[in-house]
Amino acid sequence: MGKQSLKKPIIDATPARKGMVWVPGGAFAMGSNDHYPEEAPVRDVTVEGFWIDEHPVTNLEFTRFVKDTGHVTFAERTPDPEQYPGALPEMLFAGSIVFKKSAGPVDLQNPYNWWEWRKGADWRHPEGPGSSLHGRERHPVVHVTFSDAEAYATWAGKELATEAEWEFAARGGHGGAEFAWGDDYMPDGKAMANTWQGEFPYENLLVDGYEGTSPVGSFPPNSYGLLDMIGNVWEWTTNWYTAEHKTASACCGADPRAESVEPGDPSGIPRRVMKGGSHLCAPNYCRRYRPAARMAQTIDTSTCHLGFRCIVRSLGKNHLPR
């Protein structure tokens, strides 16, 4: 077994914020040189202390937001043909991207073998028409685009994290450990996060007990007391995606949002960084259930395995979380 780093949660003297955890600022080695190329190079980054939601925003919490504001998510709106020139008219419907398990081994280079653009899929109907949130009130909300997440954060008096802030929180003070809890994927055979065990995308052995998303808090917190930073659902961050970390970002105290640029994308739609991996990340396909892992997501795209959580950087009189 790999070496495990065991630390007690760090408690800040500042009055507690309901449902949030204080993460002390500091310097850390961000990224990894040992896995996917977009995670490299490792570089030193410094972040200030901040409050962060204990767990991803849940369906229950998002329901309160929608009831209070009348917000209609991107997936619930029929796309404007002018915004998608060349798109097939029959594909311009309100919907979202849903995972469909294959019957057997498939070409892993073709994601259409397990993803489907499904009419009527949205945060209220995670698998499409006929599905509901019944029994999933404590599951992370999914099928939310970046603008949906931002709208919630604004309503709650919060913000979304930068990639650096998110990764610092996910590491939980474990430094360069491969996972958020240490260097072993399953210490003593214990599942530490909701990921995929078996051969993706057709064989899920359910060692962790879940086929899809799981209620927040189903797995142990990290050393800061944060739940589901790894697995369950990917989470939006504010950074524009770049194919690799820029070495210039090693400057301590630099704001990574200012250093990133909108990348070129065949669709012409800019992409943000999402972090943490999901219940669909598997050893044979997407080994991204690690703090250093990162992926690009177009800002107008929602899926069944992408959610978010919020942070608070300052708590002035006019900036209090709900």
Secondary structure, 3 states (H helix, E strand, C coil): CCCCCCCCCCCCCCCCCCCEEEECCEEEEECCCCCCHHHCCCEEEEECCEEEECCCCEHHHHHHHHHHHCCCCHHHCCCCHHHCCCCCHHHCCCEEEEECCCCCCCCCCCHHHCEEEEECCECCECCCCCCCCCCCCCCECCCCCHHHHHHHHHHHCCECCCHHHHHHHHHCCCCCCCCCCCCCCCHHHCCCCECCCCCCCCCCCCCCCCCCCCCCCCCCCCCCCCCCCCECCEEEEEEECCCCCCHHHHCCCCCHHHHCCCCCCCCCCCEEEEECCCCCCCCCCCCCCCCCCEEEEECCCCECCEECCCEECCCCCCCCCC
